[in-house]
Amino acid sequence: MRKNKIVLVQREIEDKLGPMILSAYLKTKGHDSRILIDPQKNIKILKKIDPDFIGISLLSPSVDWAISTCRYLKKHLPGAKTILGGPHPTFFPKIIEQEGVDMVCIGEGEKSLSHLLENYNGSPDSVADTPNLWIKSGKKIIKNPIAPLLTADELTQLPHSDRSHYKNYPALKKNPHKKVWTSRGCAYSCSYCFNQQYKQIYKGLGRMVRQRSVDSVIDELVELKKISWQCLEIPDDHFLISEDWTMEFCEKYAKLINMPFTCCSTAKMIKHPIVAALKKAGCKAIYFAVETGVEKIRRETYNKPIKDEDIYNAADALHSNGVPFLTFNMIGLPDESLEDIYQTIRINQKIRTPHPWCSILQPYPGTKIAEIMNGGADDSQPKFTYSYFQMSPINDTQKQKLFFNAQKLFAHMVKSNTSYQNFVRLVQNPPLKINALYPLVFYWNYGNDLKQRYGMKWNSLFRYWLYSV
């Protein structure tokens, strides 16, 4: 009997932890799993592999690319079944109705994909009972229930991320910026994020926030250290979930890894003793969200329970211990005023943010902010743009220009301590010739920040932007 094969495809030349974790897990279960970048460009390789399944981990901004890719692949590999997973299919599983899409995985996919590969015999009915999967069977769509979340112990037992595809992509292997995960889940329910809806999907099906053991993370990093890199990124929503876990990690990381790394947390968790331990372990930068300088908007509209005081205290702990930090900021609410935007700039000026990062609000499907901006509940896909660095999706063209200008100049205005008067002059109605230079100002600051944090070179940045901006 033929063993089923799966190829996980992506267009980004970067570490995508979701596919890398899935592929590693499937291999430990005896399945043939691979990762391929740019499937249309590498269609000959894909045909040679002759997979039974082709998977795509999908974020909402990549919907159009994913659907067109599925249709292309079905044309060239009609025997392969396409399966979409990740955040967008989780909240909008009706994407299975699109031509070219055969299956959708909702939520965590390790056990579901293993069951699929183990039991598929060429007929959708052979895997009709696979948890988390929606499956096309003729004109019918089989909708299976959600299985419980993996426990912390199960996460600890997961194999190290599959990086075997590195050998086919020198740009990946040589990239000085590597990623590793230590936890899953987020305790917050911010209105612009999918976590609120994710909690509803998994209500009663396990603990949402789970951490791997420190030793399992360190073991993976010891292995990863054999590959050349300069800085590690830990992209978990809240790396500093547990003070005891963090302290143990810092001690073992300093002893066995001793390489620069960055991590992400919330302002409330960033405290002097923890920052001191992170600094000693080699932490090069910590990221946390400010989102807006208007506390009322942050707490009520964005549903983020962070006070201004929390932000000031976090910044003080970081400055005192000599740890640079990046703040996530966002502009683009339909009723956001010039004063509101400048308040966000101003709070970053006050805390002397070394790396101020700003996006334009995008109402992604399945989020509360999309419901608010659409004027009520709506299961259709709200408007948004592929990149949160480009344009606001609201209908007010004047506001669109304002948000565009403010976002492009945000980092510059924070670092140069720009006054409110100059802010208004530069973003409200700038001369066209000056306005045309704003993207260059943004990308110069953004690129320099990335170079400082991860040791990336300009050619690596251009390659990344080609696919992601």
N, C-alpha and C positions, 0 to 999 in steps of 0.2 A: 504494500500500500504506500502510495506517495505521501511523503511528509509535506504538510502545508508550509509555504514560505510567506513571509511578510516583509515588505520594504517600507520604511517610514521616510517620507520625502519632505523636504523643506526648501525654501528659496534663499534663506539667510545663511551667509558664510559665518556662522557663529555657533557657540555651544548652546544648543536648545536642550535644556535639562529634561523636559518631558519625554521626548523621543529617546534620549540617551538612557533614562531610567527604565522605560518600557522595554527597549531592546535588550538591555542587560538582563532584566527579569525573564523575558521570554527565552533567552539563550540558556539560562539556568534550568528551565523547564524542558530543555531538549529541542526547542523550536529553532528554525532557521530565520533569523531576524537581522536586518541590515538597515543602515541609514544612507540615504542618497540625497545630495544637494543638487538643486536645479534639474528636476526630472525631465523637462522638455529638452534641455540642452543635452542631457545624458540618456536620451530615450534608447539608444542602442545598447547601453549597459543594462538598462532596465529590462529590455527584451531578452537579453542573454540570461539574466537571472530568472526570468519567467515566474514572477511571484503569483501566488494565489490571492494575496491581499496587498493593497497599497493604502497606507495610512497617512493622514495629515493632521497634525496638531494645530488647531485653528483659533486665532484671536479674531475678534470682530473686524478690525481693519483689513484683514486679508481675505474676506469672504469672496470677493470677486475673483481674486487670483485662485483660490481653492476650487471654486466651482468650474472655472475655465480649465484648470489643470485636470480635474476629474474627467471632464468631457474629452479633453485631449487624450488622456491615458486610456479611457474606455475605447476610443477610436483605434489606438495603436496596440492595446492589450485587452481585447474584448473579453478574454477569459478571466481577467483579474477583477476582484471585487474591491470597490473603493470604500474606505471607512474614515469618517471624520470624527475627531475627538478634540478635547480642549474646551476652553470657556464658551466659545460661541455655540457649538452644537449642544453643550450642556444646558444652556438657557433657551436656545432656539432649535430644538431637535427637529422641528418641521423643515429644516434645511434638507432633510432626507427626501422631500418631495421634489427637489431639484433634479433635473436630468443629469445623469452621470454619477449620482451619489447612491450607493447601495446600502450603507449602514451608517449608524451614528452611535457613538459611545458617550454616555452621559456620566460625568464625574470621573472617579478613579478608574483606570483601565487595565491595571496589571492582571488581575484574576480573570476579567472578562475576555481579554484578548487571548490569554492562555487557553481558556475554555474553548474559544472560537477555533483556534488553530488545532487543538486536540481533537475536536469532534466534527469539523466541517468535512462533508463528503461530496461536495459539489452542489448540494441542494440547500437552500435557505432553511428548510424545515429541519435539517439535521442539527441546527444550532438555534432553534426557535426559543429555547429556554435559557439563553445566555443572559445573565443579569447585566443590567446597565445598557443593554443594546436595543436599539430600534433597527429592525431589519425589513427590507423590501422583499416581499414574496409575491411575485406577480403584481397584481394591482392592490394587494393588501400590505399593510405595514404592521409588523409584529412589534408590540411595545412591551418590553420586559420591565419588571420592577427594579428598584435600586438596591444593590447589596450594601451591607454595612461598610463604613470606612475602615481602612487598614488601621490597626492599633499601633501604638508607639513601638511595641515589641516587633510587630511585623515590619515596620519601617526600618528598624534596626537591622533586621535580617535581610533586607533587600541588597542585592549585589551592587558593586560599584558601577557608576555610570559607564555605559559602553562608549568608548572613544576609539574603537577599532577603525572607524571611517577616517580618522585623522591621516592615515597613511595615503589616502587618495586625494587629500586636500592639504598641501604644504602650508597654505595660508592659515589653516586652523592649527596645525601642529606648531607652527612658528609664532602664532599670536601670543604675545606675552601676557595676555589677559585670559585667565581661566576661571571657571565657575564650579562651585560645589554647593549642594543643598544640605541643610541640617534639620529642617523641620517642615511641616505642612500645616496650613490653616492660619486664620487670623481671628483674633478675638473681637475686632471692631466690625461695625456695620455702616461704613461710610456710604453716603448716598451715591457717589460717583463710581463705586466699586461693585463688583459682582458678589462679594462675600456675603452680603445680606441675603441674596437670593440662594446662594449656595447652602447657607445654613438651613433654609426652608426645605430644600431638596433632601438634605441629609438629617432632618429633624428626627430624633429618636434612633439614629443609626450609628451612633458612636461619637466620641469626643472630637471636636473640630480641630483644636490646636494640639499637635503631637510633635515630639522631638525624638530624633534618633539618639542613641547613646553617644557620648563623647568619643568613646573608643572606636565606634564604627566610622565616625567622620575622620578621625585621625588616621585610621588604617587606610582609608581611601586616599587621603592626602599624601601619605607616605608613598603610595603607588603612583599618584599623580606627579610627585616630585621628580620622578624619573624622566618626565617630559619637561623640556625647557620652558620656564615661565618666570615672569617678574612680579606679578601681583595677582592675588586671588580675590574674586568677588563672591561673597556669600549673599545671594539675592533674596533670602527668606523675608517674608513680610515683617517679622519681628524676631530678629536674631537674639535679642536680650530677653527672652521670655522668662527664664529662670536665672536668678543671680548665682545659685550654686552651680548650675550647669555651665554658665559662662565662666566662672572662676576656674572650674576644672578644665574647661577647654583651653583657656589662656595658659594655664600652667603646662599642659601637655603639648600645646601648639608651639610654645616658645622652646621647649626642650627637643621636640622631634621634627618640627617643620621649619620654624624660624625664617619665615618669608613674609613680605608685606601682604596685608589683606585689607579688604574693606567690608563693611557690613551695614545693615539697615535696622532701624528700630523706631520707637516712638519717643517723643521728647520726655514723656513721663518716666521712661525706663533708663534714661541717660543720666547717671549719677556719678559723683566723684570717685568712689572706690572701684566701680565697674570700669570707668574710663581709664583709670590708672592701670588696672590689670590689662585692659585691651592694648594700651600704649606699650606696656612692657612686652606683650606678646608679639608686637609688630603691626598693630592696626594703623593703617595709613590714612583712613578716612571713615567717618560714620555718616550715614544718610538718615535724615528724618524729615517728616512733612511739616511744613508751616501752612501750606495751601493758600491761606489768605491772612492779611494783617488785621482783618476785621473779625474780632473774636465771635461776635454774634453770628456772622455768616459761617464761620468755621464750625461752630457748635450746633447751630440750628439748621442751616441749609445743607451743609456738608455732613452733618451728623457725626462730627469728629470731636470726641470729648477731650480736647486739648485746650488749656487756657494759655493766654499770653505768658503768664508766670512760668508755666511748664517750659515754654520755649526759651525764655530768658535763663532759667536755671540750667537747662541742658547746654546752652551755649557757654555759660560760665564754667561748667564742668569740663567742657571740651577745650576751651581756651586755657584754662588753668593747667591742664595736663598736656598741652601742646599737641592736641589731635585735631587736624583739619576736619571740616565737615561740609556736607552738601545738603542744601534744603530743597525740598520739592515744593513748588509754588504753582498756582493755577489762576488764570484769569479767563473771563468769558461768560459769566452769568448775564442773561439778557438785561437785567436791571442794574448791573454793576456800573458804578459811577467812576469818574476820573479820580475822585477822592479815595474811593475804595481800592482802586488799583495802586495808587500811590502809597496807601497804608501798607500794602504788601511789600512794596519796595522799601518803605521806611523801616519796617520791623527787621528786614534783612540788613539794612544799614546799621541799625542799632546793635544787632548781635554780631556785626562784622563777619558776615558769611563769606568764607573763602571761595565757595563754589555754589553760587546761586543758580538754580535750575528752574525754568519756568515753562509751562505748557499752556496751550489754549484748550479750554474745557471741551471735551467731546462727550455727548450723551450716549454712551455705549448701550447696546441692547441689554435688557434685563436689569438695568440699574434704576434706582429711585430717581436720580437726577434726570434721566431720560423721561420718566413719567411726569416729573415736574415741568420740564421744558416743553413737553408735548401737550400739557394741559390736562393730563389724566392718564389712567391706565390704558395701555395700548400694547398688544403683542406683536404689532408690526415692527419692522426694523426702523428706528428713528434715524434721522440724518446725522451723519458725522463724516469726517474726512479721514483718509488713511493715516495721515500724520498729525499728531497733536502739536506740531511746530508750524503748521501752515495757515489754516483759515478756520474761523468759527463757522459753524453750520447755521447760525441764526439768520433770519431774513433781513435784518437791518444792515444795509451795506455800510453805513457810516460807522456803526459799532464794529463791524468786521474789520474795517481799516484801522480803527482805534486799537482793537485787540492785537491785530497783526503787528502794528508798530510797537506797542508796549512790550509784547513778548520778545520781539527781536532785540530791543534795547535793554531788556530787563537786567541782565547780568552787568552790562556796562554801567547802567545807572546806579546799581547797588555798589559796585566797586569804586565808582567815581564820586559817590555821595551826592548825586544830582539833586538839586532843590526841586520843590513842587512846581515853581514857576517854569524852570527849564524843562521839566518833565512834560508839562502841558504844551509848551511850545514845540517840543520835539515829536509828540505823538498825536496831537489833535489835528493839525493841518500843516504838515511839513511840506516844503517845496518838493516837487516830484523828483528833482535830481538828487536831493538829499535822501529822500525816502528809498530810492533805488539802491542805496548803499547799506540799508539796514540789515538785509540778510547776510551781507559780508561781515558786519559787526557781530551778528549773532554766531555765525559759524566759526569765526575766529576765536571768540571767547569759549564756545562750546568745545571746539577742538583742542584748545590749549588746556582746558580743564581735564578732558579725557587723557591727554598726554601726561599731565601731572599725576593723575590718580592711578593710571594703569601702565604707564610707560609705553603707550602705543605710539607708533610713528604715523606721519601724515598719510602715507600710502595705505596703511591699514584702515585709517579712518575713512578715506575716500571709498575704499572697497565696501565698508560697512554702510555708509550713507547711500551708496548706489542701490542697495537692496532695502533699506529701512526708512528712508526719509522721503 
